Amino acid sequence: MKRIAKLLVCLGLAWGMNAQASTLSFFCITPSVSTDCGIGQSQLTVDVIGTTKGVSFTFYNKVGSKSSITDVYFDAGTSSLSGSPLPTITDSDVGNQTNVVFSLDANPANLPGANNITPPFNASTSTAFTSGANAGNGGTTSHGVNAASEWLTLDYALKSGKTLNDVLLDLSNGNLRLGIHVTGFQDGNSASFVNNPGLPPQVVPVPAAAWLLGSGLIGLVGLARRRVIQ
C-alpha cells in the first residue's frame, strides 16, 4: 500500500514538472557573419525546467557544423530569477572536468553585440548571471559545449513568491533574455545569439493516457485496501 502511494506521488511530481518544461531556440544578433548565424540558429537550444531549487536552464549545441558555446549571459534585471544563492552549474562532463568546464563570471562581462538589438542586451552586473568556459588548459573553445552529446545546466533559485510560470512569462515578454556567445566556427569567426521568446504559460490539459494511468493506479490502491481488510 505504501509503495503504491509513493509511486502515485512520484508519478505526479514527474508529470507536473515535465508538463511545464519549455524548449527555446535562438536568433542571431551579429548578422555580419551570416553563415555562422545560420549554423547557430539551427543548432542552439535551451530547456527551461522547474527544479527543487527553482528553475534550470540546460544549453545544447546540436553540432553538425563546428562551433562551441563558450559564454552564456542572462539579461535578468527585471526577471523572477534570484542570484542568491548562486546558481548550481552542472554539465555533461561531471566528475571529469576535461571537456565541458564552466565557471561563473564570463569574459567579456556582457554579450558581444549586445547593442545590436532593441532594447540592448544587458547582462546583470552580478556574476551570478554570466558563465564562461574555463580558459585554463585547452582554452575556452575546447572547454565549451562543442558536441551534440554535451550540455551545460545552470540551476537558479527564484525570488520570493515566484514560480516557474513566472519565469516562462518573463521569457515570453522579454523581462528575461538568454544570450549565448559561440566561437570555434570553421571560418574562425564568432557570433552571438539571443533566445526566441517562448509562449506565455498556459494550463496544460491532462492527456487521456495520463487519466487512464491515474485511474489504473487508483484501482490498484483500492484493490490493495480490500486485501488488507480481508
C-alpha positions in Angstrom: 0.0 0.0 0.0 2.7 2.4 1.0 4.7 1.5 -2.2 1.7 2.3 -4.4 1.1 5.6 -2.6 4.8 6.6 -3.1 4.5 5.6 -6.8 1.5 7.9 -7.2 3.4 10.8 -5.6 6.5 10.3 -7.8 4.5 10.0 -11.0 2.5 13.1 -10.1 5.6 15.1 -9.4 7.4 13.9 -12.5 4.4 14.6 -14.8 3.9 18.0 -13.2 7.5 19.1 -13.9 7.5 17.7 -17.4 4.3 19.4 -18.3 5.9 22.8 -17.6 9.1 22.2 -19.4 9.9 24.5 -22.3 12.5 24.4 -25.1 13.5 27.6 -26.7 15.6 28.3 -29.9 17.8 31.3 -30.6 18.2 34.1 -33.2 21.5 35.7 -34.2 22.3 39.3 -33.3 25.6 39.5 -35.3 24.4 39.4 -38.9 27.8 40.3 -40.3 28.7 36.6 -40.1 25.6 35.2 -41.8 26.9 31.7 -42.4 27.8 31.3 -38.7 24.4 32.8 -37.8 22.6 30.1 -39.8 24.7 27.4 -38.1 24.0 28.6 -34.6 20.3 29.2 -35.2 19.9 25.6 -36.4 22.0 24.0 -33.6 21.3 26.0 -30.4 18.5 25.3 -27.9 17.8 25.7 -24.2 15.5 23.6 -22.0 13.8 25.5 -19.2 12.6 23.2 -16.4 11.3 23.5 -12.9 13.5 22.1 -10.2 13.6 21.7 -6.4 15.9 24.8 -6.3 13.8 26.9 -8.7 14.4 26.7 -12.5 17.2 25.2 -14.5 18.4 26.2 -18.0 20.2 23.5 -20.0 22.0 24.7 -23.1 22.7 22.4 -26.1 24.7 22.7 -29.2 23.5 20.0 -31.6 26.7 20.2 -33.5 26.6 19.4 -37.2 28.9 22.2 -38.1 31.9 23.0 -36.0 31.2 25.5 -33.2 31.4 25.9 -29.4 29.2 27.6 -26.8 31.8 29.5 -24.7 29.8 32.0 -22.8 26.2 32.3 -21.6 24.5 35.5 -20.3 21.2 36.3 -18.5 19.6 39.7 -19.1 17.7 39.2 -15.8 17.4 42.6 -14.2 13.6 42.6 -14.1 13.0 38.8 -14.0 11.9 36.4 -11.4 15.3 34.8 -11.0 17.4 35.3 -7.9 21.2 35.4 -7.9 21.3 34.3 -4.2 22.2 31.6 -3.5 24.5 31.4 -6.5 23.3 29.1 -9.3 24.4 25.5 -9.4 26.5 24.6 -12.5 26.4 21.1 -13.9 27.4 19.7 -17.3 27.8 16.5 -19.3 31.3 16.1 -18.1 30.5 15.8 -14.4 33.5 14.4 -12.4 36.0 14.7 -15.3 36.3 18.4 -15.9 38.2 17.9 -19.2 35.7 18.7 -21.9 32.9 21.0 -20.6 34.3 23.3 -17.9 32.4 26.4 -17.0 32.5 28.8 -14.1 30.6 32.0 -13.1 31.8 35.4 -14.4 32.1 35.3 -18.2 34.7 37.3 -20.1 33.7 39.7 -21.7 31.1 40.6 -19.0 28.3 41.3 -21.5 27.2 39.5 -24.6 29.2 40.7 -27.6 27.0 42.6 -30.0 24.6 43.5 -27.1 23.8 46.8 -28.7 22.6 45.2 -31.9 19.1 44.6 -30.6 16.5 46.8 -29.0 16.5 47.2 -26.1 20.2 46.4 -25.8 21.0 43.2 -24.1 22.3 44.0 -20.6 23.8 41.1 -18.6 23.4 41.6 -14.9 26.3 43.2 -13.1 26.2 40.2 -10.8 28.5 37.3 -11.8 25.6 35.0 -10.9 24.1 35.8 -14.3 27.1 35.2 -16.5 29.1 32.0 -17.1 32.0 31.2 -19.3 34.1 28.3 -20.4 37.2 28.0 -18.2 40.2 29.4 -20.0 42.6 27.0 -18.4 44.4 24.1 -20.1 42.8 23.7 -23.5 41.2 27.1 -23.8 37.6 28.3 -23.9 36.7 26.6 -27.2 37.6 23.1 -26.2 36.1 23.6 -22.8 32.8 24.9 -24.2 29.8 22.9 -25.4 31.1 21.8 -28.8 29.5 18.4 -29.4 25.9 17.1 -29.7 26.5 14.9 -26.6 27.5 17.8 -24.4 25.4 20.2 -22.4 25.6 22.9 -19.7 23.0 23.5 -16.9 22.6 26.5 -14.6 20.1 25.9 -11.8 18.7 29.2 -10.3 16.7 30.0 -7.2 13.7 32.2 -7.6 12.7 35.5 -5.9 10.2 35.1 -3.1 6.7 34.1 -4.2 7.8 33.4 -7.8 7.3 30.2 -9.8 8.4 28.5 -13.0 5.3 30.0 -14.7 6.6 33.5 -13.8 9.9 32.7 -15.4 8.2 31.4 -18.6 6.2 34.6 -18.7 9.4 36.6 -18.3 10.8 34.8 -21.3 7.7 35.5 -23.4 7.6 39.2 -22.6 11.3 40.0 -22.6 11.8 40.5 -18.9 14.3 37.7 -19.1 16.6 37.1 -22.1 19.2 34.5 -22.5 22.4 35.2 -24.6 25.0 32.8 -26.0 28.4 33.7 -27.4 29.6 31.0 -29.8 33.2 30.6 -31.1 35.2 28.0 -32.9 33.3 28.2 -36.3 35.2 26.8 -39.3 35.9 30.3 -40.6 37.4 31.4 -37.3 34.7 34.0 -36.5 32.3 34.1 -33.6 28.6 35.0 -33.3 26.1 36.0 -30.6 22.6 34.7 -30.1 19.5 35.6 -28.0 16.6 33.3 -27.3 13.4 33.5 -29.3 10.6 34.4 -26.9 8.6 31.4 -25.6 4.8 31.3 -25.5 3.1 32.6 -22.3 2.5 29.7 -19.8 -0.9 28.1 -20.1 -2.8 25.4 -18.3 -1.9 22.1 -19.9 -4.8 19.6 -20.1 -4.0 16.2 -18.8 -3.7 13.8 -21.8 -6.1 10.9 -22.0 -3.3 8.4 -21.4 -2.4 10.2 -18.1 -6.1 9.9 -16.9 -6.1 6.2 -17.8 -2.8 5.7 -15.9 -4.1 7.6 -12.9 -7.4 5.6 -12.8 -5.5 2.4 -13.1 -3.2 3.3 -10.2 -6.3 4.3 -8.1 -7.8 0.9 -8.9 -4.6 -0.7 -7.6 -4.9 1.3 -4.4 -8.5 0.1 -4.0 -7.5 -3.5 -4.6 -4.7 -3.2 -2.0 -7.1 -1.8 0.5 -9.6 -4.7 0.0 -6.8 -7.2 0.5 -5.8 -5.5 3.8 -9.4 -5.6 5.0 -9.9 -9.2 4.1 
